[in-house]
Amino acid sequence: MQLTVRQAAAYFGVDDQTVRKWIADRDLPVHRANERLHLNAIEVWEWAIARGVPVSRRLLEDARRTPEHAPPLSELLDRGGIHLTSSAGGEKADVLAGVVARLPLPPEVDRNFLLTVLEAREAMGSTGIGDGIAIPHVRNPILLHVKRPFVSLFLLDRPVDFDAIDGKPVHALFVVVAPSVPVHLRVLAHLGHALRDSKLRRLLVDRASADRIMERIRELERPDHRAS
């Protein structure tokens, strides 16, 4: 369960400025994403207990009622979609602009701002993870006010240089959008497990149909396959 500064202040019974001061001076755990501060309810509870800071027990009760789990990758991709997209222009910036334009986001999301953030993160270091795959924001999660997390897969008609760690151009981009850092990490775990599969990676190289890609992912999620 993720909290804004204002929500955390309400559980403490203090004002926003006090919470910000605790973050700065007393190491209250905080996560920064998309230029915003987010606090994890369990981390806040543990911090308060360790330091003897009064906090409403409702914080722990609310956190327990809203466990932060992530659905299977197949369900996440059902929500976000698998898209064949043009790499016209042949530049990383052009690809990112096309990706942001097609993400299934709420109407209030500022897509121009999101694109600027993605470009800035790429300037700090490529999100190409190797083998022709990129995961924009893999180290800095895209946290938006979405009701449910999703993953969108974009298959490029021509590979594009992403300055990936192995030097290979990128042909597939996975974009993870989550409402909190813990959910983001769980989604990345699902994605990392699936991408270890050579058959799935081959389907991505071949720009296979969405049905074939989803079929392979569902095979990987079967209990008998996970146990093997």
Number of C-alpha atoms within 10 A of each C-alpha: 23 23 17 16 20 15 17 23 18 16 19 21 13 13 14 16 12 14 19 17 12 12 15 12 9 12 10 17 16 19 14 13 17 14 9 11 14 21 22 19 23 15 14 22 21 14 16 16 11 9 9 9 10 12 19 13 11 10 19 17 11 12 16 13 9 10 10 16 14 21 14 15 23 23 16 20 21 14 15 22 19 19 19 16 17 17 20 13 10 13 13 16 17 14 20 19 17 16 20 16 12 15 19 14 17 12 7 7 12 10 17 12 11 17 18 14 18 21 18 11 17 19 10 8 12 18 22 25 19 16 18 22 24 22 18 22 21 19 11 16 23 21 22 18 14 14 9 14 24 27 25 21 22 25 25 21 14 14 19 21 15 25 18 19 13 11 14 18 19 24 23 27 23 21 23 25 26 24 20 24 22 17 23 24 18 17 24 19 14 17 19 11 14 19 16 10 13 10 14 20 18 12 15 23 18 11 19 14 15 18 10 13 20 18 14 16 21 16 14 18 18 10 9 9 10 10 7 5
